[in-house]
Amino acid sequence: MCSSDLNALAARGELETAVEQYREAARLNPGYAMAYNNLGVVSARQGRYAEASDYFRRALHIDPGLNDARKNLERVRRADGMQQGDKF
């Protein structure tokens, strides 16, 4: 399954299926920072902000220049502080 298919699953609200597929992508290629970023986005959509932060940090550890992960980490920090509002 390609990245755009996985993103479509998440967009349609099929979050658990997307999570399984993103985890498989990360397992197959532990250096694939976008898999961790996408796991973070799905976790944030589910309100699991601490888990999302961990995924974003892992993505940034792999690829410090991944601006999507950096922006998402900031968004989840704000959302966690507000406990609602800033949606993913």
Backbone bond lengths (Angstrom), bond angles and torsions (degrees), N, CA, C in turn:
res aa  C-N    CA-C-N  psi(-1)  N-CA   C-N-CA  omega(-1)  CA-C   N-CA-C  phi
1 M - - - 1.449 - - 1.531 107.91 -
2 C 1.311 116.77 132.42 1.466 119.56 -177.60 1.528 110.61 -87.05
3 S 1.313 115.22 167.09 1.456 122.02 -176.46 1.525 112.58 -57.32
4 S 1.328 117.46 -40.19 1.466 118.91 -179.14 1.527 111.09 -66.66
5 D 1.342 117.77 -33.53 1.463 120.70 175.95 1.525 110.74 -65.24
6 L 1.328 115.79 -41.60 1.458 119.81 179.14 1.517 111.05 -65.21
7 N 1.324 116.30 -41.59 1.461 119.72 178.12 1.520 111.01 -63.88
8 A 1.333 117.35 -35.32 1.464 121.05 177.90 1.521 110.65 -65.52
9 L 1.329 117.25 -39.69 1.461 120.45 176.21 1.527 110.41 -58.51
10 A 1.301 115.78 -48.07 1.462 120.11 -179.54 1.522 110.71 -62.79
11 A 1.322 116.99 -41.05 1.462 120.87 -179.21 1.530 111.41 -64.86
12 R 1.323 116.75 -33.22 1.468 120.57 179.41 1.525 111.87 -80.95
13 G 1.299 117.35 -1.75 1.453 120.06 179.27 1.513 114.00 88.58
14 E 1.312 118.05 7.29 1.457 121.74 177.36 1.522 108.59 -86.08
15 L 1.332 114.13 62.12 1.462 120.32 -169.77 1.517 113.50 -66.45
16 E 1.328 118.07 -41.00 1.462 119.09 -178.03 1.532 111.22 -65.10
17 T 1.320 116.60 -38.96 1.464 119.79 176.85 1.521 109.90 -64.52
18 A 1.328 116.16 -42.85 1.468 120.13 178.15 1.526 110.53 -61.33
19 V 1.335 117.14 -43.17 1.467 120.96 179.93 1.527 110.17 -59.11
20 E 1.329 116.54 -46.74 1.467 119.84 179.74 1.524 111.08 -57.94
21 Q 1.317 115.97 -43.52 1.460 119.82 -177.68 1.528 111.91 -70.71
22 Y 1.336 117.57 -40.59 1.470 120.37 177.42 1.530 110.10 -63.78
23 R 1.339 116.75 -40.04 1.472 119.78 178.37 1.530 110.76 -63.36
24 E 1.314 116.03 -40.43 1.463 119.62 178.14 1.530 110.55 -64.20
25 A 1.331 116.50 -40.83 1.468 120.13 177.68 1.526 110.42 -62.00
26 A 1.328 117.03 -41.68 1.467 120.51 178.88 1.529 111.34 -67.96
27 R 1.325 116.71 -36.46 1.465 120.04 178.79 1.529 110.62 -65.76
28 L 1.327 115.65 -42.33 1.457 120.00 -179.03 1.525 112.63 -71.16
29 N 1.321 115.99 -31.21 1.464 120.72 -179.40 1.526 108.72 -139.90
30 P 1.347 117.65 83.88 1.465 121.42 -176.75 1.535 114.20 -58.75
31 G 1.318 117.67 -16.68 1.456 121.24 178.91 1.520 113.77 -91.78
32 Y 1.321 117.64 8.12 1.470 122.35 -178.28 1.523 108.94 -87.16
33 A 1.305 115.74 90.09 1.465 121.97 -174.52 1.529 113.23 -59.21
34 M 1.330 117.29 -35.43 1.468 119.50 -178.58 1.529 112.31 -64.40
35 A 1.328 118.00 -29.04 1.465 119.65 176.71 1.533 109.39 -62.03
36 Y 1.326 116.44 -43.02 1.468 120.26 179.26 1.524 111.08 -69.81
37 N 1.315 116.83 -38.75 1.459 119.78 175.92 1.531 110.03 -59.60
38 N 1.324 116.48 -45.57 1.457 120.32 -178.47 1.523 111.79 -67.60
39 L 1.337 117.46 -36.48 1.464 119.88 173.35 1.525 110.60 -61.08
40 G 1.319 115.88 -37.48 1.461 120.03 176.82 1.514 112.16 -64.55
41 V 1.315 117.25 -41.23 1.468 120.74 179.32 1.524 110.02 -62.85
42 V 1.328 116.78 -46.14 1.461 120.12 -179.95 1.528 110.21 -63.35
43 S 1.325 117.55 -43.81 1.468 120.81 178.41 1.525 111.07 -60.18
44 A 1.318 116.74 -41.66 1.466 120.49 178.96 1.522 110.59 -64.18
45 R 1.323 117.46 -41.03 1.475 120.56 178.31 1.522 111.24 -61.49
46 Q 1.310 116.21 -28.12 1.457 121.42 179.02 1.529 112.11 -88.95
47 G 1.333 116.94 3.16 1.458 121.34 178.80 1.520 114.15 78.85
48 R 1.318 117.79 12.92 1.466 122.24 179.22 1.529 108.55 -96.28
49 Y 1.335 114.06 75.95 1.460 120.58 -170.47 1.522 113.74 -69.40
50 A 1.321 118.11 -38.30 1.471 119.96 179.33 1.532 109.84 -64.34
51 E 1.308 116.30 -43.38 1.460 120.65 177.86 1.529 110.32 -63.52
52 A 1.319 116.49 -43.11 1.465 120.95 178.77 1.524 110.31 -59.70
53 S 1.321 116.82 -44.83 1.472 120.73 178.89 1.521 111.29 -58.65
54 D 1.333 116.18 -41.90 1.466 120.01 178.77 1.525 110.88 -61.12
55 Y 1.337 116.85 -43.72 1.469 119.87 178.92 1.524 111.44 -64.19
56 F 1.329 117.31 -42.34 1.464 119.46 180.00 1.520 110.87 -64.76
57 R 1.335 116.65 -39.89 1.464 119.73 177.88 1.531 110.97 -64.23
58 R 1.316 115.57 -39.34 1.469 118.49 178.86 1.524 110.42 -64.55
59 A 1.333 117.28 -41.90 1.463 120.91 177.38 1.523 110.15 -59.87
60 L 1.332 116.84 -42.24 1.468 120.56 -179.85 1.521 112.12 -70.53
61 H 1.308 117.36 -30.37 1.466 120.26 175.48 1.532 109.71 -64.26
62 I 1.334 115.95 -40.88 1.459 120.90 179.48 1.520 111.10 -71.88
63 D 1.330 115.72 -43.71 1.469 121.20 -176.40 1.530 109.12 -136.26
64 P 1.339 117.66 88.28 1.466 120.88 -177.49 1.531 113.93 -58.72
65 G 1.311 117.71 -18.60 1.458 120.82 -179.68 1.521 114.21 -92.28
66 L 1.326 117.40 7.44 1.466 120.92 -177.76 1.527 109.22 -78.60
67 N 1.324 115.63 92.95 1.460 121.16 -175.00 1.519 113.06 -63.92
68 D 1.332 118.22 -32.41 1.467 119.75 177.29 1.525 110.04 -58.14
69 A 1.315 117.19 -45.34 1.467 121.02 -179.48 1.527 110.79 -65.53
70 R 1.313 116.72 -39.64 1.471 120.14 179.10 1.533 110.61 -63.48
71 K 1.323 116.43 -46.58 1.474 120.76 179.10 1.525 110.78 -64.37
72 N 1.332 116.35 -41.58 1.458 119.69 -179.81 1.518 111.69 -65.90
73 L 1.316 117.59 -36.65 1.463 120.86 176.89 1.521 110.14 -62.08
74 E 1.312 117.34 -43.07 1.463 120.09 177.52 1.530 111.50 -64.03
75 R 1.317 116.81 -42.00 1.467 121.12 178.93 1.525 110.98 -62.05
76 V 1.326 116.94 -43.06 1.456 119.16 -177.83 1.528 110.66 -70.49
77 R 1.305 117.54 -32.54 1.475 120.09 175.18 1.529 110.60 -63.47
78 R 1.323 115.81 -42.61 1.474 119.11 177.28 1.524 110.54 -65.72
79 A 1.308 116.93 -45.75 1.470 121.45 -178.27 1.527 110.22 -63.10
80 D 1.316 117.41 -39.68 1.457 121.01 179.46 1.517 110.12 -65.62
81 G 1.313 116.89 -37.61 1.458 120.83 178.33 1.515 112.31 -68.59
82 M 1.316 116.76 -32.93 1.461 121.60 -179.26 1.521 111.33 -91.33
83 Q 1.347 117.36 -20.82 1.453 124.79 -176.15 1.526 113.63 62.54
84 Q 1.305 117.76 6.88 1.460 123.29 172.54 1.502 108.06 -176.94
85 G 1.285 117.11 174.96 1.451 119.59 176.54 1.512 112.46 102.88
86 D 1.306 118.72 -79.14 1.465 122.26 -174.69 1.510 108.87 -73.67
87 K 1.313 116.54 96.87 1.460 122.29 -174.66 1.506 111.90 -91.20
88 F 1.294 114.83 152.47 1.462 122.15 175.30 1.496 109.12 -100.78
